């Protein structure tokens, strides 16, 4: 079965080279890196997801955000 880099959980170097080369340079912005930058992920959840996450937090004796971080790291 052929790999699809768009859905593969482990994309490889070069997988998107053709798409990057096809881009119009006017659509690309270059910025200096910011060593103090942080990434914030806002997951979309329904009420059932939130309730289950709250139950897990109580079971583990942790905050909801701590449990969410653990789940993301384990994924």
DOLO-426756 format. One record per residue (C-alpha): residue number from 0; residue in three letters; x, y, z. Coordinates in steps of 0.1 Angstrom, whole numbers, plus 2048, in hexadecimal, padded with zeros to 3 digits. Layout:
! DOLO-426756
[NUM,"ALA",[X,Y,Z]]
...
! end
This chain:
! DOLO-426756
[0,"UNK",[800,800,800]]
[1,"UNK",[80E,822,7F6]]
[2,"UNK",[815,83C,811]]
[3,"UNK",[800,85C,811]]
[4,"UNK",[816,877,822]]
[5,"UNK",[7F6,88C,829]]
[6,"UNK",[7E8,871,840]]
[7,"UNK",[808,85E,84A]]
[8,"UNK",[80F,863,86F]]
[9,"UNK",[834,863,867]]
[10,"UNK",[83B,87B,84A]]
[11,"UNK",[85D,878,83B]]
[12,"UNK",[876,893,82F]]
[13,"UNK",[86D,89C,80B]]
[14,"UNK",[849,891,80D]]
[15,"UNK",[83C,8B4,806]]
[16,"UNK",[858,8C1,7F0]]
[17,"UNK",[843,8C1,7D0]]
[18,"UNK",[827,8D5,7E2]]
[19,"UNK",[841,8EE,7F0]]
[20,"UNK",[851,8F3,7CE]]
[21,"UNK",[82F,8F9,7BD]]
[22,"UNK",[827,915,7D5]]
[23,"UNK",[827,938,7C9]]
[24,"UNK",[844,94A,7DB]]
[25,"UNK",[82C,967,7E2]]
[26,"UNK",[818,950,7F8]]
[27,"UNK",[835,949,80F]]
[28,"UNK",[840,95F,82C]]
[29,"UNK",[861,95B,83E]]
[30,"UNK",[865,965,862]]
[31,"UNK",[881,963,87B]]
[32,"UNK",[87C,948,895]]
[33,"UNK",[871,952,8B8]]
[34,"UNK",[881,93C,8D3]]
[35,"UNK",[866,948,8EC]]
[36,"UNK",[849,93D,8D6]]
[37,"UNK",[830,924,8E3]]
[38,"UNK",[818,90D,8D1]]
[39,"UNK",[7F5,90B,8DF]]
[40,"UNK",[7DE,8F0,8D3]]
[41,"UNK",[7B9,8F5,8D7]]
[42,"UNK",[7A7,8D4,8D3]]
[43,"UNK",[784,8D3,8C7]]
[44,"UNK",[76F,8BF,8E0]]
[45,"UNK",[74A,8B8,8E5]]
[46,"UNK",[739,8B6,907]]
[47,"UNK",[73F,890,90A]]
[48,"UNK",[764,895,903]]
[49,"UNK",[767,8B0,91E]]
[50,"UNK",[754,89A,937]]
[51,"UNK",[76A,87C,931]]
[52,"UNK",[789,892,933]]
[53,"UNK",[77D,8A0,955]]
[54,"UNK",[777,87C,961]]
[55,"UNK",[79A,872,957]]
[56,"UNK",[7A8,890,969]]
[57,"UNK",[795,887,989]]
[58,"UNK",[7A0,863,987]]
[59,"UNK",[7C5,86D,982]]
[60,"UNK",[7C4,889,99C]]
[61,"UNK",[7CF,8A3,982]]
[62,"UNK",[7C1,8C1,971]]
[63,"UNK",[7AF,8BE,950]]
[64,"UNK",[7CC,8D0,93E]]
[65,"UNK",[7E6,8B8,94D]]
[66,"UNK",[7D2,89A,941]]
[67,"UNK",[7CD,8A9,91F]]
[68,"UNK",[7F3,8AF,91C]]
[69,"UNK",[7F9,88B,926]]
[70,"UNK",[7E1,87E,90C]]
[71,"UNK",[7F0,893,8F0]]
[72,"UNK",[813,888,8F9]]
[73,"UNK",[808,864,8F9]]
[74,"UNK",[7F6,866,8D7]]
! end
